[in-house]
Amino acid sequence: MSEKEHTIEEQVRLSKSLLWNLQQTYFEEEGIAAWSKSKVPHFITSNPFVANAYAQVVLGYCFDLISNGVELNTPVNIIELGGGSGRFAYHFIKRLQELMEAAALNIPFRYVYTDLSKKNVNFIKSHPYLEEFFEAGKLDVAQFDAVNDNAFHLEYSGEVIDANEKQLPTVVLANYFFDGIPQDLFYFKKGKILEGLITLKSKEKLMPPINAEALPAIDREFHYREIEGGYYDDLILEEVLKQYAQVIEDGCSLFPHEGIRCINRLKEMVGEQLLIITCDKGYNQLSDVKQAGEPSIVTHGSFSLMVNYHAITQHVINSNGIPLQTHHGSSNLAVNAYVYGINTCPHTRLAFKNAVDNYGPDDFYIVRKALMRNDQISGNELLAYLKMSCWDADFLMHCFSAAMEITQGVSIRESLELNYAFCKIWDYYLPIGEEKDLDFHLGMLYYTMNYYEEAILHFNFSLQWHGPTDSTMYNRGASHFCLGNDEKALEDINEALRINPQYGPAIELLKSIERGERALP
């Protein structure tokens, strides 16, 4: 490093670095904008395909609870840690209900969205699309600090979930979660354990208060010092650490001690009958841990680290839990499940095998990226992908031009299939204030298919979420015109021209109406 660089902090234990304070402050201040403004990636873990995979595993777990003699008379709490945008919650609730309906089951459940940010919790509480779930008792929210808190204070029902309450079977979901809470770093060399220390420097002097926006300009380096005696006051953590010292001959590794402590507190709060499903960028295999090297801190609005799932799995095994993992490595996303408190879990194992291991979220994301590079797609290919993805709205918007060509001149059968797909996509979509306007896209596709009433419905939703534009007003007006409602058509066309007096399509349609012509120009 250059001698001119300014030291921000020097040789600090990684888990005590100010990086984590920057992380927490960032999410508290940004709220939903962290996702709606595309600052923090979230599609990879918050899409309907992942929700479908999780819902199948959760349903399998419920079957195993029943097989083990557990009566599910009260709702199974499904608690999401670090819920963020809320999209995963919406996808999951929808999908779990759909699977239960398909199987003619009525297992009661309550989804508990939690997040560190009060702004995010308030956003979820006030979202109109989620109101029905709150009223039905299927959704609640809680602000929760996974590092420090020992209870979930539910804001809608007023209930508290902690060690003092009746403990019920619980599912915990944690996506892109363990990568964002404090971790330690160790270097292992010939049986010795060295503590990893981080130094932060910048080429320009950063004036306090330093915020997360400065992260790309901060240089990082690691130093190591030998540990004398025990490191943690937790014997289980010490046991995993000592196991690493025995098997890693020469190398460093992140150690998710706060993630493991969080799991221990969750077991105390909710009881031993617990299923945890988690996915993140991380390592499942010891061979990957050995080859990882010094951690790379990835910045994206906030920052994140890889997750050492192998260490978490060792803790689960040492705690008499049942780990479920894929038999292969992961390119983008490692998915793991941990089962506690029941002797056998064949249904959970089978669901995990089918929904995650055979072809799971990581495989789906790889295939999706490949398809996103292809500008051409046929109608059958589009429908097949949409069904496989469990109705991926982002993909439809990505290939919108091709979809518009597909919808022109379709047969009655094809139009019915596309209508079903568009309905499912819309049903699974939770708007969070992004610039992308799904309803406008759907309105245009319906308009091209001559489904004018459906087009108007989606243009109305577009206006609700994104406000009026010349294009939205014109196309809604054109839809009214095609239905023979010239009065409403004129209102919309005039509004389009008020927004943009030079908007050509509106000018031409206005002339057609004034001439009494019934065909679109």
N, C-alpha and C positions, 0 to 999 in steps of 0.2 A: 504494500500500500504506500501511497505517497506520503512524505513527511508533512505535507501541507494539509492533509486531511484533518478534520475536526472530530475529536472523539465524543461520541454521544453517551456511550456506556462501555465499560471495559471489563472483560472477563467475568461476566455474570452467568450464573446458572441459567440454562436456556429457559426453563419453566418460570424463572423469575424476571426474564427480560421485559423491558418496557414494550416490546413488540405486542405482548398480549393485552396491555392496557390500550394500545392504539387500536387493536382489533376490536375490543369491547366497545370503545368509544365510537368507532366507525359505525358499527351496526346500530348502536343506540341512537346516533344522530341521523343516519341515513334513513332508517326505517325501510319501508317498502321500496323506496327509490333505489336501494342497492340492487334490486332485481328488475324493477320496471324500467330503469334507465340502462339495463344491460351491463352494469358495472361488475356484478358477481355472477359467474356462470351457474346455472341451476337446471337447465333442461335435462342434462344427463341423469340426474337423480329425481327429477320432479316431472316425469312424463307418465302417460297412462300405461305404457308397457311395464315399467317398474312397479306401478301401483297394482297392476293385474298380477304380477309375479308375487308380490307381497300378500295380496289378498288370498291367493291360493294357499300360501304357506300358513297364513293365519287361520284359514278355514280348516286346514289339516290339523293344526294345533287344537282347535276347538273339538274336532272329532276325537283326538287323543285324550283330551281332558275328560270327555264323556266316557271313553273306553276305560279310563282309569278311575271311574266312579265319582267324578266331580260333577256336581249338579250346577248347571248354568242357569239358575233362576234369576239372578241379578245380572245387569250388563257387564260384559267383559270390558275392562278399561283398556283402550288402545291409545297409548301415550306417545306422541311424537316429540322428540327433542330437537330443538333448533328448527322449528317449522318454517321459518323464513317467509317466502311469498305466499304460502298457504295452498299452492297449486297441488302439491302432493296430497295434502289432506283431502282436497276436493275430489281428486281422481280416485283416491283409495276408498273413500266412503261410497262413492258412486259404484265402484267396481265390486266392493264387498256386498253391497245390497243386491247388485245384479246377479252375482254368483249364488247368493242365498235364495233368491227368487227362482233361479234356474233349478236349484236342487230342492225346492219346496221346503226350505229350512227357515226357522225364525229364531236364530240365536241372538239374544239381546246384546248390544254392544254400545259403548260410548267412546267416541274419539275425542281425545284431549290434545288440542294443539298447544304447544308450549314454545316460548321463545324468550331469549334474554331481553330483547327490545320491547319496551312498553308500546312504542309506536306500532310495531308489527302486530302485537296482541290487539290493540285498538282497531287496527285495520281489519283484522279478521272478524272481530265482534260486530263491526258495522257494515260488513259486506252484504249487499242485498241477496246475492246468490246463496249465501250460507244461512240465511234467516230460517229457512224451513228445517234445517238440521238442528239448530239451537232449540227451536220450538218443540221438535219431536224428541228432544233429550238425547240425540245422537251426536251432539257436538258440544264441547265446552272449551274454555281457554284458560291458560294460566301463564303468568310471567314466571320464568324459572331460570335460575343460575345453576347450571349443572355442576359447577365447581364448588359452590358454597351452600346451596339450599338443601334442606332435608324434608321438604313438604311441597305438595302441589296445592295451591289455593285456587280453586276453580271459581272463575269470576261470574259465570252465568248462573250456576246452581247454588253457589255459596258453599259448596262442600269442600272438605280438606282430605287429601290423600296423603297419609303419613303412617308412621309405625304405630300410632295410637289408635288408628281407626281399624275397622274390620278389614282384614287383608283378603283380597279376592284375586282370582286368576287375572293376570295382566300381560299385555303385549307392549313392548317398547320398540319404537321405530327410530332409527338414527341415521339419516342420510347426510352426507357431507357435514358430519358433526364432529367426529373424533379428530379430524384434521385441523380443526379450528380452536381446540382447547389446549391448554399448556401441556407440553411434553418435555421430558428430559432427554439428554444425549449422553451416551457412554462410549468409551473406546475400550475394547477388550484386547488384551495382548498377553498370551501365554499364562492364562489363569488370573491375571491382574485386571482390576476394574478401574478405569480412569474416568473422572467426571468431565463432561463436556461443558465448556464455558464459551459464551458468545461475546464478541466485541463488535460494536456498531460505530461506524464512522461515516462522515459525509465530506465531499469535496468543498461544499459551501457551508458556512456556519448556519445552522437552522435555529431560528428564534423560537423560543417557547411561546405557546404550547405547540409541541410537535404533533401533527396529526397523520392519519394513514395516507394522505395524499403524498407525503414525503417518502413513503416506503421505496419507490423505484430509485430514489436518489441516495439511499442508504446502503453502504457497503458492509458486508458481514464477513467475519472470519472467526474460526473456532480454535480454542486452545484446550489442553487437557491436563488434568492433574490427578495423581493417584489417590484413591480413596482408602482411608484407614478405618477398618471396622465396618459396621453396618451403615447403610445410607438412608433407608426408610424405616419408619417406626411400625410399618405394616409387614408382618412376617410373610404374608402371601406375596407381596411385591418383592421382598428380599429373596424368596425362593425362586421366583422367575429370573431375577437378576443373576443369581448364582448359577442357575442352569445355563444362562447365556455365557457366563465366564468359562464354563466347561466346554462349550461346543463351538464358540467363535474364537479361533486361534489368533487372528490378527485383523481387526476391523471395528468399525463404529456402527452404532445402531441407535435410532430413536427409541424411546421407551415411553409408552402411553400411560404413565402412572395415574394421571388425573382421570383418564378414561376408565381405567380399572377401578379406581376409587368411586367413580360415578356409578359403575355397575354394582359395587358393593352397597352403596347407599340406596340404590333402587331396590335391591333385594330386601333391605331393612324396611323401606317404606311400603312396598307393595306385597311382600311375602315371597315365599320360595317358589310358588307356581308362576313362573315367568318365562316368556319367550322374548328374546331380543333379536331383531333383524336390523342389520346395518350394512350400508355400502359406502364406499369411499375409494379414493385412489390410495392403494396401499399394497402391502406384502402379506400373502398368506403362508408362503413357504419359507423355511429356514434358509434355504439356498439363496432366495432373493434378499433376505435380511443380510446375509453375509456379504453379498455383492453390492449392497446399496451405497456404501461410501458416505461421505459427509452429506448432510441433508441440503436439498435445494429448497429455498424459501420462495414460493411462487406468489407473485403479487397480482391481484385483480380487484382493485378497489380496496379490499382487505388483503390478507395473505393466507396461505395454507401450507401444510407440510404433509408428506406421506404418512400413512398410518401403519404402524407395525401390528397388523392383525395377528401375526404369529404369536406375539407376546400376550395379546388378549386371549387368544385361544388356549395358550398354556395355563393362564390364570383360570379360565373356565374349567379345564380338565382338573386342575388342582383343587377346584371348589366343587367337584362332583357334578359339574354340568355336562351337557351333551353338545359338542360343537358340530355344526353342519357347514361344510365348505365345498367349493367346487373341486373337482379332481384335477383341474388344469389351472394354469396361471391366468392373469388378467392383463389386458392391454390398457384399459381405461378405468375400469371399475371393479373392485373386489367386493363381492357380496358374501356375507356370513350370517349365520343364524346360531343362536345359543339357547338351549332349552334347559330349564331348571325345574325341579320339583315333581317330575313324574318319572316313573320307572322306565316306561317304553314310549316311543313316539313314532310308530310306523307311518301314520298318516302325514305327520309333519315331514318326515324323511322323504316320503314319496313325492309330496308336493314340492319340496325343495329340489329334488332330483329332476322333476319334470319342468318346473318353472324357472329354475336358476341354473342348474348344472348342465342339463342337456342343451338348452338354448336359452340363455338368460340375458339380463340387462347389458352386460358387456358385449356379448355377441350382437345383440340388437343395435347397439350404438355403432359398432364397426360396420355393419351392413348399411345402416342409415347414412353414415358418412360417405360410403361409396355411392349410394343412390343420389345423394345431394350433389355429387360431382357430374351427374348425368343430366343434361338439359332436356333430353327427350324421354317421354314416358307415354305409354298407351293407356287407354281407358281401363283395360283389364289389369294392367300392371299397377296402375294407381289404386284401383279398388283392392287389389290383393295386398298391397303394402298397407293401406289404411286399416284393413281388417287385422293384419298381423301386428301392427303397431298399437292396436286398441284405440285407434282414432286420434292420430297425431295431427293436431291443427297446424303446428309450425311447418310441417312438411307440405301440407296443402298450400299454405301461403307461399312457401318457397317455390313450388312448381305451378304457380297460379297461371302463368301464360299458357303452359301446356294444358292445364285443366280447362281453361277457357276454350281452347281448340277442341278438347274432348267433348265439352257440353254442347257444342254447335251441331245441330242436326242429329241428335241421338235418338234411338228408337224408344218406344214406350217402355220396354223392359229395362233398357239401359238407364233411362231417366228415373225409373223407380228405384233402381239399385243406387244410383248416385244420390237421390233424395234421401234414402235411408242412411247412406254414409255421411252426408252433410248434417243430418239431424243428430247422429251419434257424435260427430265431431263437436258440434255446438253444445250438446248436452254435457260433454266432458271438459269443456273449456271454462276456465275461470279468468276473467279479465282482471288485470292488476294495474292498469294505467299505462301500459306500454304504447309506443307509437304504432306498432302493428295493429291493424284493425281487421280482426277476423270477420266481424259482421259485414263490413263493406265487401270483403272478398266473397263471402257467401251470397250476399245480395246480388253481386254481379254474376255469379255462377247461376243462380236461380233465374235471373233476368235472361241470360243467354238460353236457358232451357225453356223459356216462356212460362215459368212458374212465378207469375207477377205478384200474387198475394204474398208468397213466401219471401220474394225479393223485398217487398215493402216492409215486411216484418223485420228483416235484418237491417235494412237501411234505418229503420226506427231505432234499433238497438245501437247502431253505429252513431247516430246522433246523440243518443243518451250518454255514451261513453267517450266519444271523441269530438262531439260538437259538429256544427254544420260546415261543410265545404261545398265548393261549387259542384264538384263531381257527385257527392252524395245527394245533394238536392236535385240535381239534374236527373240522375238515374232513378230516384224515387218518383220524380215528376213523370219521367218517361214510362215507368211502370203503371202509374195512375192513368196515363194517356192510353196505354195498351188495354187497360180494363174499361175504357170508355168514360173515365171520370175526369173530364176536361177542367172542371173547376179546381180540383185539388192539383191537377197537373200544372195549371197556370200559377197557382200559389208557389209551388216548388220551383218552377222555372224562373219566375220573377225573383225568388230568393237567391237562386244560383247566380242570376245576373246582377243582383245587388252586391253579392260577394265578389264577383268577377265580371264586370260589364263586357269584357272581351271574350267570354267563354263561348266559343263557336257552336258546340252542339246545342246549347240552350237557345242561342239566337235562332238557329235553324228550326228547332222544334216550335219555338214561339211563332215563327212565320207560318209554319204548317198549320198550327191550330187556328191562327187568324184567317187563313185561307180556307178553313173547313176541311182540310185533308185528314184522312184517317190513318195513313201510313206514316211510319217514322221516316224522317228524311235520310 
